[in-house]
Amino acid sequence: MKSRVCKISAILVALLLLLSGCARQEVYERTYIAVIPKYAHSSYFQEVAKGVNTAAIEYSVDTSFEGAKNEEDYQTQNDLIDRAVEAGADAIVLSAIDYNKSVEHLENAHKNGVKIVIIDSGVNYDKVYQTIESDNYETGKQTAEEMLNLKTGEIQVGIINFDENSANGIERERGFRERMEQEDRVTIVAAIHTVSNVSDATDEVVELLRDNSEINALAAFNEFTSLGAGYAVKELNLAQKVDVIAVDNSIPSIGMVETGEIDILLVQNPFAMGYLGIESALNAINGIEAEEKIVYTGAMVVDKNNLYDVNSQRFAFPFD
């Protein structure tokens, strides 16, 4: 009897091992693409996630979508890169927090056969299959053009940027400054880099405006700085004096276009970045040569006049 029980136990153990082996094989049966945004819970990256999910369903691939604790937390992002390699990812789609500090981790991924696609924000690494982003330098120039067209007379500018080591923020500010330096009527009064959360961004913009009362225009370069600018203008009751030209959209920022705290939004296409990121990763996995190393997804100017046009709604309002 004892021998029979032991035999049955051995058979059950063997079956469990067999089933667990099948489950593990099933996980890796389909292509697995790890998507690592800067931060998974902002409105912007939630739209990226929707593009990722749509492409994943269409192409029958497995994906994960996990970001750092905030848009400054490059250490956690590097841990996520390493974990994706350990989990057997075929490709990583990354929006890099820091231009330089993930290079070693991406090199390790590359050595393990993992394809690298960049979306939204670049990295100082030359073995990337493809980069999919807005033309950040041109977005900065476009921000300047919109400000120049909106305001007559002297323009006293405050720049509100995010992490100073983030490639997209660097390029947006560079484009903005280079265009504004061509105009004698423009003075850049001050520039700040804020932490990417709404509360801190708002507090820092309030302080900026209180310390520099001559500022009559603000340029903000991502979702959090845009909201910080709008809320600061509202708190200080400066909507009639200070014009805000901002990059990125969310439901609150669209509301502030309606009520006048934000004058113009330059709306990117994060859904397309997520969708095209998966397509690009699949092309890399399948050995298809990239026709272009950089793909620009474009941006649209949205203000109170065109906010509810059909084309504007396609960009400005989050997908359901």
Phi and psi in degrees as GROMACS dihedral restraints (atoms count N, CA, C in turn):
[ dihedral_restraints ]
;  ai    aj    ak    al  type     phi  dphi    fc
    3     4     5     6     1   -61.4    20    10
    4     5     6     7     1   -40.7    20    10
    6     7     8     9     1   -62.9    20    10
    7     8     9    10     1   -39.5    20    10
    9    10    11    12     1   -65.8    20    10
   10    11    12    13     1   -40.8    20    10
   12    13    14    15     1   -62.2    20    10
   13    14    15    16     1   -44.0    20    10
   15    16    17    18     1   -61.9    20    10
   16    17    18    19     1   -40.2    20    10
   18    19    20    21     1   -64.4    20    10
   19    20    21    22     1   -43.8    20    10
   21    22    23    24     1   -62.6    20    10
   22    23    24    25     1   -42.4    20    10
   24    25    26    27     1   -60.9    20    10
   25    26    27    28     1   -42.4    20    10
   27    28    29    30     1   -63.1    20    10
   28    29    30    31     1   -40.8    20    10
   30    31    32    33     1   -63.4    20    10
   31    32    33    34     1   -42.6    20    10
   33    34    35    36     1   -63.0    20    10
   34    35    36    37     1   -42.7    20    10
   36    37    38    39     1   -60.0    20    10
   37    38    39    40     1   -44.9    20    10
   39    40    41    42     1   -61.5    20    10
   40    41    42    43     1   -42.0    20    10
   42    43    44    45     1   -63.1    20    10
   43    44    45    46     1   -41.9    20    10
   45    46    47    48     1   -62.1    20    10
   46    47    48    49     1   -42.3    20    10
   48    49    50    51     1   -63.7    20    10
   49    50    51    52     1   -40.2    20    10
   51    52    53    54     1   -64.2    20    10
   52    53    54    55     1   -44.5    20    10
   54    55    56    57     1   -64.7    20    10
   55    56    57    58     1   -41.5    20    10
   57    58    59    60     1   -65.4    20    10
   58    59    60    61     1   -35.8    20    10
   60    61    62    63     1   -64.9    20    10
   61    62    63    64     1   -41.4    20    10
   63    64    65    66     1   -62.7    20    10
   64    65    66    67     1   -42.1    20    10
   66    67    68    69     1   -62.3    20    10
   67    68    69    70     1   -42.3    20    10
   69    70    71    72     1   -65.1    20    10
   70    71    72    73     1   -41.1    20    10
   72    73    74    75     1   -63.0    20    10
   73    74    75    76     1   -38.5    20    10
   75    76    77    78     1   -64.5    20    10
   76    77    78    79     1   -37.5    20    10
   78    79    80    81     1   -59.3    20    10
   79    80    81    82     1   -41.6    20    10
   81    82    83    84     1   -95.2    20    10
   82    83    84    85     1     3.9    20    10
   84    85    86    87     1   -65.0    20    10
   85    86    87    88     1   -40.8    20    10
   87    88    89    90     1   -94.9    20    10
   88    89    90    91     1   160.2    20    10
   90    91    92    93     1   -61.6    20    10
   91    92    93    94     1   136.2    20    10
   93    94    95    96     1  -118.3    20    10
   94    95    96    97     1   122.2    20    10
   96    97    98    99     1  -119.3    20    10
   97    98    99   100     1   120.7    20    10
   99   100   101   102     1   -91.8    20    10
  100   101   102   103     1   119.3    20    10
  102   103   104   105     1  -100.8    20    10
  103   104   105   106     1   123.6    20    10
  105   106   107   108     1  -123.1    20    10
  106   107   108   109     1    94.8    20    10
  108   109   110   111     1   -78.9    20    10
  109   110   111   112     1   173.7    20    10
  111   112   113   114     1   -61.6    20    10
  112   113   114   115     1   -47.1    20    10
  114   115   116   117     1  -154.0    20    10
  115   116   117   118     1   125.3    20    10
  117   118   119   120     1   -78.6    20    10
  118   119   120   121     1   -16.0    20    10
  120   121   122   123     1  -108.0    20    10
  121   122   123   124     1     4.5    20    10
  123   124   125   126     1   -76.2    20    10
  124   125   126   127     1   160.1    20    10
  126   127   128   129     1   -58.4    20    10
  127   128   129   130     1   -40.6    20    10
  129   130   131   132     1   -59.6    20    10
  130   131   132   133     1   -51.7    20    10
  132   133   134   135     1   -77.5    20    10
  133   134   135   136     1   -18.4    20    10
  135   136   137   138     1   -65.9    20    10
  136   137   138   139     1   -34.2    20    10
  138   139   140   141     1   -69.9    20    10
  139   140   141   142     1   -38.7    20    10
  141   142   143   144     1   -57.0    20    10
  142   143   144   145     1   -44.9    20    10
  144   145   146   147     1   -59.6    20    10
  145   146   147   148     1   -38.4    20    10
  147   148   149   150     1   -65.1    20    10
  148   149   150   151     1   -38.6    20    10
  150   151   152   153     1   -64.5    20    10
  151   152   153   154     1   -41.7    20    10
  153   154   155   156     1   -59.7    20    10
  154   155   156   157     1   -48.8    20    10
  156   157   158   159     1   -63.8    20    10
  157   158   159   160     1   -39.8    20    10
  159   160   161   162     1   -62.1    20    10
  160   161   162   163     1   -45.6    20    10
  162   163   164   165     1   -67.3    20    10
  163   164   165   166     1   -37.9    20    10
  165   166   167   168     1   -61.7    20    10
  166   167   168   169     1   -41.0    20    10
  168   169   170   171     1   -67.4    20    10
  169   170   171   172     1   -45.0    20    10
  171   172   173   174     1   -62.9    20    10
  172   173   174   175     1   -39.6    20    10
  174   175   176   177     1  -101.1    20    10
  175   176   177   178     1     3.9    20    10
  177   178   179   180     1    54.6    20    10
  178   179   180   181     1    54.5    20    10
  180   181   182   183     1  -121.4    20    10
  181   182   183   184     1   157.6    20    10
  183   184   185   186     1   -91.8    20    10
  184   185   186   187     1   136.9    20    10
  186   187   188   189     1  -134.1    20    10
  187   188   189   190     1   156.3    20    10
  189   190   191   192     1  -123.7    20    10
  190   191   192   193     1   157.7    20    10
  192   193   194   195     1  -142.0    20    10
  193   194   195   196     1    98.4    20    10
  195   196   197   198     1  -140.4    20    10
  196   197   198   199     1   130.3    20    10
  198   199   200   201     1  -117.7    20    10
  199   200   201   202     1  -179.8    20    10
  201   202   203   204     1   -76.7    20    10
  202   203   204   205     1   179.8    20    10
  204   205   206   207     1   -70.6    20    10
  205   206   207   208     1   -28.9    20    10
  207   208   209   210     1  -160.4    20    10
  208   209   210   211     1   177.8    20    10
  210   211   212   213     1   -81.9    20    10
  211   212   213   214     1     8.8    20    10
  213   214   215   216     1  -111.6    20    10
  214   215   216   217     1    -6.1    20    10
  216   217   218   219     1   -88.4    20    10
  217   218   219   220     1    72.5    20    10
  219   220   221   222     1   -70.3    20    10
  220   221   222   223     1   -26.0    20    10
  222   223   224   225     1   -62.1    20    10
  223   224   225   226     1   -46.4    20    10
  225   226   227   228     1   -64.6    20    10
  226   227   228   229     1   -38.6    20    10
  228   229   230   231     1   -60.7    20    10
  229   230   231   232     1   -40.8    20    10
  231   232   233   234     1   -64.3    20    10
  232   233   234   235     1   -37.5    20    10
  234   235   236   237     1   -61.8    20    10
  235   236   237   238     1   -39.0    20    10
  237   238   239   240     1   -66.9    20    10
  238   239   240   241     1   -36.4    20    10
  240   241   242   243     1   -61.5    20    10
  241   242   243   244     1   -47.4    20    10
  243   244   245   246     1   -63.2    20    10
  244   245   246   247     1   -40.4    20    10
  246   247   248   249     1   -65.5    20    10
  247   248   249   250     1   -36.5    20    10
  249   250   251   252     1   -63.6    20    10
  250   251   252   253     1   -40.3    20    10
  252   253   254   255     1   -62.8    20    10
  253   254   255   256     1   -46.1    20    10
  255   256   257   258     1   -63.3    20    10
  256   257   258   259     1   -31.9    20    10
  258   259   260   261     1   -79.8    20    10
  259   260   261   262     1    -3.2    20    10
  261   262   263   264     1    86.1    20    10
  262   263   264   265     1    27.3    20    10
  264   265   266   267     1   -59.8    20    10
  265   266   267   268     1   138.7    20    10
  267   268   269   270     1   -80.7    20    10
  268   269   270   271     1   -28.3    20    10
  270   271   272   273     1  -152.7    20    10
  271   272   273   274     1   154.3    20    10
  273   274   275   276     1  -119.8    20    10
  274   275   276   277     1   130.0    20    10
  276   277   278   279     1  -108.4    20    10
  277   278   279   280     1   115.9    20    10
  279   280   281   282     1  -124.0    20    10
  280   281   282   283     1   135.2    20    10
  282   283   284   285     1  -106.5    20    10
  283   284   285   286     1   106.7    20    10
  285   286   287   288     1   -76.7    20    10
  286   287   288   289     1   130.2    20    10
  288   289   290   291     1   -71.1    20    10
  289   290   291   292     1   -45.4    20    10
  291   292   293   294     1  -122.0    20    10
  292   293   294   295     1   133.2    20    10
  294   295   296   297     1   -61.3    20    10
  295   296   297   298     1   -31.5    20    10
  297   298   299   300     1  -111.9    20    10
  298   299   300   301     1   -26.1    20    10
  300   301   302   303     1   -88.3    20    10
  301   302   303   304     1     6.3    20    10
  303   304   305   306     1  -111.8    20    10
  304   305   306   307     1     3.2    20    10
  306   307   308   309     1   -60.6    20    10
  307   308   309   310     1   -47.0    20    10
  309   310   311   312     1   -59.4    20    10
  310   311   312   313     1   -40.2    20    10
  312   313   314   315     1   -71.3    20    10
  313   314   315   316     1   -36.7    20    10
  315   316   317   318     1   -69.6    20    10
  316   317   318   319     1   -35.7    20    10
  318   319   320   321     1   -63.5    20    10
  319   320   321   322     1   -39.6    20    10
  321   322   323   324     1   -62.8    20    10
  322   323   324   325     1   -42.6    20    10
  324   325   326   327     1   -60.6    20    10
  325   326   327   328     1   -46.2    20    10
  327   328   329   330     1   -59.8    20    10
  328   329   330   331     1   -43.4    20    10
  330   331   332   333     1   -63.0    20    10
  331   332   333   334     1   -25.3    20    10
  333   334   335   336     1   -91.0    20    10
  334   335   336   337     1    11.0    20    10
  336   337   338   339     1    84.0    20    10
  337   338   339   340     1    10.8    20    10
  339   340   341   342     1   -85.5    20    10
  340   341   342   343     1   128.9    20    10
  342   343   344   345     1   -78.8    20    10
  343   344   345   346     1   144.9    20    10
  345   346   347   348     1  -117.8    20    10
  346   347   348   349     1   124.1    20    10
  348   349   350   351     1  -122.0    20    10
  349   350   351   352     1   136.0    20    10
  351   352   353   354     1  -107.4    20    10
  352   353   354   355     1   135.4    20    10
  354   355   356   357     1  -124.2    20    10
  355   356   357   358     1   148.9    20    10
  357   358   359   360     1    71.7    20    10
  358   359   360   361     1   -54.6    20    10
  360   361   362   363     1  -140.4    20    10
  361   362   363   364     1   125.0    20    10
  363   364   365   366     1   -81.7    20    10
  364   365   366   367     1   176.8    20    10
  366   367   368   369     1  -142.7    20    10
  367   368   369   370     1   152.4    20    10
  369   370   371   372     1   -84.4    20    10
  370   371   372   373     1    68.0    20    10
  372   373   374   375     1  -148.2    20    10
  373   374   375   376     1   129.5    20    10
  375   376   377   378     1   -96.0    20    10
  376   377   378   379     1     4.0    20    10
  378   379   380   381     1  -105.7    20    10
  379   380   381   382     1    26.3    20    10
  381   382   383   384     1   -77.3    20    10
  382   383   384   385     1   133.1    20    10
  384   385   386   387     1   -66.5    20    10
  385   386   387   388     1   -46.9    20    10
  387   388   389   390     1  -160.3    20    10
  388   389   390   391     1   149.5    20    10
  390   391   392   393     1  -116.0    20    10
  391   392   393   394     1   131.4    20    10
  393   394   395   396     1  -122.9    20    10
  394   395   396   397     1   116.9    20    10
  396   397   398   399     1  -161.6    20    10
  397   398   399   400     1   170.7    20    10
  399   400   401   402     1   -71.6    20    10
  400   401   402   403     1   155.4    20    10
  402   403   404   405     1   -76.4    20    10
  403   404   405   406     1    94.8    20    10
  405   406   407   408     1   -65.8    20    10
  406   407   408   409     1   -37.9    20    10
  408   409   410   411     1   -61.3    20    10
  409   410   411   412     1   -46.0    20    10
  411   412   413   414     1   -66.7    20    10
  412   413   414   415     1   -33.9    20    10
  414   415   416   417     1   -61.9    20    10
  415   416   417   418     1   -41.0    20    10
  417   418   419   420     1   -62.3    20    10
  418   419   420   421     1   -44.8    20    10
  420   421   422   423     1   -62.5    20    10
  421   422   423   424     1   -40.1    20    10
  423   424   425   426     1   -65.7    20    10
  424   425   426   427     1   -37.2    20    10
  426   427   428   429     1   -58.3    20    10
  427   428   429   430     1   -43.7    20    10
  429   430   431   432     1   -64.0    20    10
  430   431   432   433     1   -44.5    20    10
  432   433   434   435     1   -60.3    20    10
  433   434   435   436     1   -42.9    20    10
  435   436   437   438     1   -64.1    20    10
  436   437   438   439     1   -38.5    20    10
  438   439   440   441     1   -66.3    20    10
  439   440   441   442     1   -42.6    20    10
  441   442   443   444     1   -63.6    20    10
  442   443   444   445     1   -38.9    20    10
  444   445   446   447     1   -72.8    20    10
  445   446   447   448     1   -30.5    20    10
  447   448   449   450     1   -77.3    20    10
  448   449   450   451     1   -38.2    20    10
  450   451   452   453     1  -108.8    20    10
  451   452   453   454     1   137.2    20    10
  453   454   455   456     1   -99.7    20    10
  454   455   456   457     1   160.3    20    10
  456   457   458   459     1    74.8    20    10
  457   458   459   460     1  -160.0    20    10
  459   460   461   462     1   -69.7    20    10
  460   461   462   463     1   137.1    20    10
  462   463   464   465     1  -117.3    20    10
  463   464   465   466     1   119.4    20    10
  465   466   467   468     1  -108.0    20    10
  466   467   468   469     1   109.9    20    10
  468   469   470   471     1  -104.4    20    10
  469   470   471   472     1   138.9    20    10
  471   472   473   474     1  -112.1    20    10
  472   473   474   475     1   128.4    20    10
  474   475   476   477     1  -100.2    20    10
  475   476   477   478     1   131.5    20    10
  477   478   479   480     1  -120.8    20    10
  478   479   480   481     1   107.5    20    10
  480   481   482   483     1  -116.8    20    10
  481   482   483   484     1   169.8    20    10
  483   484   485   486     1  -102.6    20    10
  484   485   486   487     1  -149.7    20    10
  486   487   488   489     1   -48.8    20    10
  487   488   489   490     1   124.5    20    10
  489   490   491   492     1   -70.2    20    10
  490   491   492   493     1    -8.0    20    10
  492   493   494   495     1  -103.9    20    10
  493   494   495   496     1     7.7    20    10
  495   496   497   498     1   -90.4    20    10
  496   497   498   499     1   126.8    20    10
  498   499   500   501     1   -60.6    20    10
  499   500   501   502     1   -40.9    20    10
  501   502   503   504     1   -68.8    20    10
  502   503   504   505     1   -36.7    20    10
  504   505   506   507     1   -66.7    20    10
  505   506   507   508     1   -40.0    20    10
  507   508   509   510     1   -59.0    20    10
  508   509   510   511     1   -47.7    20    10
  510   511   512   513     1   -69.0    20    10
  511   512   513   514     1   -38.0    20    10
  513   514   515   516     1   -63.6    20    10
  514   515   516   517     1   -44.2    20    10
  516   517   518   519     1   -67.1    20    10
  517   518   519   520     1   -37.9    20    10
  519   520   521   522     1   -61.7    20    10
  520   521   522   523     1   -46.1    20    10
  522   523   524   525     1   -62.5    20    10
  523   524   525   526     1   -41.9    20    10
  525   526   527   528     1   -62.3    20    10
  526   527   528   529     1   -49.8    20    10
  528   529   530   531     1   -63.2    20    10
  529   530   531   532     1   -44.3    20    10
  531   532   533   534     1   -62.9    20    10
  532   533   534   535     1   -36.5    20    10
  534   535   536   537     1   -71.5    20    10
  535   536   537   538     1   -42.2    20    10
  537   538   539   540     1   -69.3    20    10
  538   539   540   541     1   -28.3    20    10
  540   541   542   543     1   -65.9    20    10
  541   542   543   544     1   -14.3    20    10
  543   544   545   546     1   -83.6    20    10
  544   545   546   547     1    -5.6    20    10
  546   547   548   549     1  -113.3    20    10
  547   548   549   550     1   119.8    20    10
  549   550   551   552     1   -67.0    20    10
  550   551   552   553     1   -25.2    20    10
  552   553   554   555     1   -83.7    20    10
  553   554   555   556     1     1.7    20    10
  555   556   557   558     1  -108.5    20    10
  556   557   558   559     1   132.1    20    10
  558   559   560   561     1  -124.7    20    10
  559   560   561   562     1   125.8    20    10
  561   562   563   564     1   -86.8    20    10
  562   563   564   565     1   106.0    20    10
  564   565   566   567     1   -74.5    20    10
  565   566   567   568     1   -45.3    20    10
  567   568   569   570     1  -160.0    20    10
  568   569   570   571     1   155.3    20    10
  570   571   572   573     1  -137.3    20    10
  571   572   573   574     1   136.4    20    10
  573   574   575   576     1  -129.5    20    10
  574   575   576   577     1   155.7    20    10
  576   577   578   579     1  -114.7    20    10
  577   578   579   580     1   124.2    20    10
  579   580   581   582     1  -108.5    20    10
  580   581   582   583     1   157.7    20    10
  582   583   584   585     1   -69.0    20    10
  583   584   585   586     1   144.0    20    10
  585   586   587   588     1   -83.1    20    10
  586   587   588   589     1    67.6    20    10
  588   589   590   591     1  -144.4    20    10
  589   590   591   592     1   153.4    20    10
  591   592   593   594     1   -64.5    20    10
  592   593   594   595     1   -42.7    20    10
  594   595   596   597     1   -61.8    20    10
  595   596   597   598     1   -51.0    20    10
  597   598   599   600     1   -65.3    20    10
  598   599   600   601     1   -41.0    20    10
  600   601   602   603     1   -61.2    20    10
  601   602   603   604     1   -43.2    20    10
  603   604   605   606     1   -61.5    20    10
  604   605   606   607     1   -47.9    20    10
  606   607   608   609     1   -59.3    20    10
  607   608   609   610     1   -41.3    20    10
  609   610   611   612     1   -71.5    20    10
  610   611   612   613     1   -34.5    20    10
  612   613   614   615     1   -72.1    20    10
  613   614   615   616     1   -37.7    20    10
  615   616   617   618     1   -57.4    20    10
  616   617   618   619     1   -46.2    20    10
  618   619   620   621     1   -63.4    20    10
  619   620   621   622     1   -41.9    20    10
  621   622   623   624     1   -57.5    20    10
  622   623   624   625     1   -46.1    20    10
  624   625   626   627     1   -71.3    20    10
  625   626   627   628     1   -35.3    20    10
  627   628   629   630     1   -69.2    20    10
  628   629   630   631     1   -35.3    20    10
  630   631   632   633     1   -80.3    20    10
  631   632   633   634     1   -18.0    20    10
  633   634   635   636     1  -135.0    20    10
  634   635   636   637     1    75.5    20    10
  636   637   638   639     1   -66.3    20    10
  637   638   639   640     1   -14.9    20    10
  639   640   641   642     1   -77.2    20    10
  640   641   642   643     1   -14.6    20    10
  642   643   644   645     1   -61.8    20    10
  643   644   645   646     1   129.1    20    10
  645   646   647   648     1  -125.8    20    10
  646   647   648   649     1     9.2    20    10
  648   649   650   651     1  -154.7    20    10
  649   650   651   652     1   140.8    20    10
  651   652   653   654     1  -123.3    20    10
  652   653   654   655     1   136.8    20    10
  654   655   656   657     1  -113.0    20    10
  655   656   657   658     1   122.2    20    10
  657   658   659   660     1  -122.5    20    10
  658   659   660   661     1   138.5    20    10
  660   661   662   663     1  -114.1    20    10
  661   662   663   664     1     5.5    20    10
  663   664   665   666     1  -153.5    20    10
  664   665   666   667     1  -176.8    20    10
  666   667   668   669     1   -58.0    20    10
  667   668   669   670     1   -46.2    20    10
  669   670   671   672     1   -72.2    20    10
  670   671   672   673     1   -41.2    20    10
  672   673   674   675     1   -68.5    20    10
  673   674   675   676     1   -33.4    20    10
  675   676   677   678     1   -63.9    20    10
  676   677   678   679     1   -46.1    20    10
  678   679   680   681     1   -65.9    20    10
  679   680   681   682     1   -40.6    20    10
  681   682   683   684     1   -59.0    20    10
  682   683   684   685     1   -42.3    20    10
  684   685   686   687     1   -64.0    20    10
  685   686   687   688     1   -46.5    20    10
  687   688   689   690     1   -63.3    20    10
  688   689   690   691     1   -45.3    20    10
  690   691   692   693     1   -67.2    20    10
  691   692   693   694     1   -35.2    20    10
  693   694   695   696     1   -66.5    20    10
  694   695   696   697     1   -43.5    20    10
  696   697   698   699     1   -61.3    20    10
  697   698   699   700     1   -40.3    20    10
  699   700   701   702     1   -65.8    20    10
  700   701   702   703     1   -45.7    20    10
  702   703   704   705     1   -60.8    20    10
  703   704   705   706     1   -38.8    20    10
  705   706   707   708     1   -92.4    20    10
  706   707   708   709     1     1.8    20    10
  708   709   710   711     1    57.1    20    10
  709   710   711   712     1    49.2    20    10
  711   712   713   714     1  -113.8    20    10
  712   713   714   715     1    16.8    20    10
  714   715   716   717     1   -60.3    20    10
  715   716   717   718     1   -30.6    20    10
  717   718   719   720     1   -79.0    20    10
  718   719   720   721     1   -21.0    20    10
  720   721   722   723     1  -100.9    20    10
  721   722   723   724     1   -41.9    20    10
  723   724   725   726     1  -106.9    20    10
  724   725   726   727     1   119.9    20    10
  726   727   728   729     1   -89.3    20    10
  727   728   729   730     1   140.1    20    10
  729   730   731   732     1  -119.3    20    10
  730   731   732   733     1   121.1    20    10
  732   733   734   735     1  -111.5    20    10
  733   734   735   736     1   121.4    20    10
  735   736   737   738     1  -133.1    20    10
  736   737   738   739     1   149.1    20    10
  738   739   740   741     1  -102.4    20    10
  739   740   741   742     1   139.1    20    10
  741   742   743   744     1    87.9    20    10
  742   743   744   745     1   158.4    20    10
  744   745   746   747     1  -134.5    20    10
  745   746   747   748     1   155.8    20    10
  747   748   749   750     1  -156.8    20    10
  748   749   750   751     1   170.0    20    10
  750   751   752   753     1   -59.0    20    10
  751   752   753   754     1   -44.6    20    10
  753   754   755   756     1   -62.4    20    10
  754   755   756   757     1   -39.9    20    10
  756   757   758   759     1   -69.0    20    10
  757   758   759   760     1   -34.5    20    10
  759   760   761   762     1   -63.7    20    10
  760   761   762   763     1   -40.4    20    10
  762   763   764   765     1   -60.6    20    10
  763   764   765   766     1   -35.8    20    10
  765   766   767   768     1   -75.6    20    10
  766   767   768   769     1   -21.8    20    10
  768   769   770   771     1   -66.4    20    10
  769   770   771   772     1   -42.4    20    10
  771   772   773   774     1   -62.4    20    10
  772   773   774   775     1   -40.4    20    10
  774   775   776   777     1   -94.8    20    10
  775   776   777   778     1    -5.6    20    10
  777   778   779   780     1   100.6    20    10
  778   779   780   781     1    -2.3    20    10
  780   781   782   783     1   -73.2    20    10
  781   782   783   784     1   -30.8    20    10
  783   784   785   786     1  -114.3    20    10
  784   785   786   787     1   130.8    20    10
  786   787   788   789     1   -90.0    20    10
  787   788   789   790     1   -42.1    20    10
  789   790   791   792     1  -141.8    20    10
  790   791   792   793     1   135.6    20    10
  792   793   794   795     1  -110.9    20    10
  793   794   795   796     1   132.8    20    10
  795   796   797   798     1   -98.4    20    10
  796   797   798   799     1   104.5    20    10
  798   799   800   801     1   -94.9    20    10
  799   800   801   802     1   123.1    20    10
  801   802   803   804     1   -82.6    20    10
  802   803   804   805     1  -174.7    20    10
  804   805   806   807     1  -124.9    20    10
  805   806   807   808     1    72.0    20    10
  807   808   809   810     1   -64.6    20    10
  808   809   810   811     1   -31.3    20    10
  810   811   812   813     1   -57.9    20    10
  811   812   813   814     1   -45.9    20    10
  813   814   815   816     1   -63.6    20    10
  814   815   816   817     1   -38.4    20    10
  816   817   818   819     1   -60.1    20    10
  817   818   819   820     1   -44.1    20    10
  819   820   821   822     1   -65.0    20    10
  820   821   822   823     1   -46.4    20    10
  822   823   824   825     1   -63.1    20    10
  823   824   825   826     1   -50.7    20    10
  825   826   827   828     1   -68.0    20    10
  826   827   828   829     1   -28.6    20    10
  828   829   830   831     1   -60.3    20    10
  829   830   831   832     1   -42.3    20    10
  831   832   833   834     1   -68.3    20    10
  832   833   834   835     1   -44.2    20    10
  834   835   836   837     1   -57.0    20    10
  835   836   837   838     1   -45.9    20    10
  837   838   839   840     1   -63.2    20    10
  838   839   840   841     1   -43.1    20    10
  840   841   842   843     1   -61.1    20    10
  841   842   843   844     1   -41.0    20    10
  843   844   845   846     1   -64.5    20    10
  844   845   846   847     1   -40.6    20    10
  846   847   848   849     1   -61.1    20    10
  847   848   849   850     1   -41.6    20    10
  849   850   851   852     1   -63.2    20    10
  850   851   852   853     1   -44.8    20    10
  852   853   854   855     1   -62.0    20    10
  853   854   855   856     1   -37.7    20    10
  855   856   857   858     1   -85.8    20    10
  856   857   858   859     1     4.9    20    10
  858   859   860   861     1    75.5    20    10
  859   860   861   862     1    21.1    20    10
  861   862   863   864     1   -85.3    20    10
  862   863   864   865     1   126.9    20    10
  864   865   866   867     1   -68.9    20    10
  865   866   867   868     1   134.2    20    10
  867   868   869   870     1   -70.7    20    10
  868   869   870   871     1   127.4    20    10
  870   871   872   873     1   -68.8    20    10
  871   872   873   874     1   -34.9    20    10
  873   874   875   876     1  -131.7    20    10
  874   875   876   877     1   138.0    20    10
  876   877   878   879     1   -75.6    20    10
  877   878   879   880     1   -27.3    20    10
  879   880   881   882     1  -126.9    20    10
  880   881   882   883     1   130.2    20    10
  882   883   884   885     1  -116.6    20    10
  883   884   885   886     1   123.4    20    10
  885   886   887   888     1   -96.8    20    10
  886   887   888   889     1   131.1    20    10
  888   889   890   891     1   -94.7    20    10
  889   890   891   892     1    -9.3    20    10
  891   892   893   894     1    84.9    20    10
  892   893   894   895     1   165.7    20    10
  894   895   896   897     1  -143.5    20    10
  895   896   897   898     1   157.8    20    10
  897   898   899   900     1  -128.1    20    10
  898   899   900   901     1   139.6    20    10
  900   901   902   903     1   -83.7    20    10
  901   902   903   904     1   124.3    20    10
  903   904   905   906     1  -126.3    20    10
  904   905   906   907     1   128.3    20    10
  906   907   908   909     1  -137.5    20    10
  907   908   909   910     1  -173.1    20    10
  909   910   911   912     1   -62.0    20    10
  910   911   912   913     1   -28.6    20    10
  912   913   914   915     1   -73.7    20    10
  913   914   915   916     1   -32.7    20    10
  915   916   917   918     1  -118.0    20    10
  916   917   918   919     1    10.1    20    10
  918   919   920   921     1   -55.4    20    10
  919   920   921   922     1   -35.6    20    10
  921   922   923   924     1  -106.7    20    10
  922   923   924   925     1    14.3    20    10
  924   925   926   927     1   -66.8    20    10
  925   926   927   928     1   153.1    20    10
  927   928   929   930     1   -58.9    20    10
  928   929   930   931     1   -45.3    20    10
  930   931   932   933     1   -65.5    20    10
  931   932   933   934     1   -38.3    20    10
  933   934   935   936     1   -65.7    20    10
  934   935   936   937     1   -41.1    20    10
  936   937   938   939     1   -62.2    20    10
  937   938   939   940     1   -34.3    20    10
  939   940   941   942     1   -61.8    20    10
  940   941   942   943     1   -33.5    20    10
  942   943   944   945     1   -91.8    20    10
  943   944   945   946     1   -45.7    20    10
  945   946   947   948     1   -76.7    20    10
  946   947   948   949     1   -33.6    20    10
  948   949   950   951     1   -98.2    20    10
  949   950   951   952     1   132.6    20    10
  951   952   953   954     1   -58.3    20    10
  952   953   954   955     1   145.5    20    10
  954   955   956   957     1   -69.1    20    10
  955   956   957   958     1   142.2    20    10
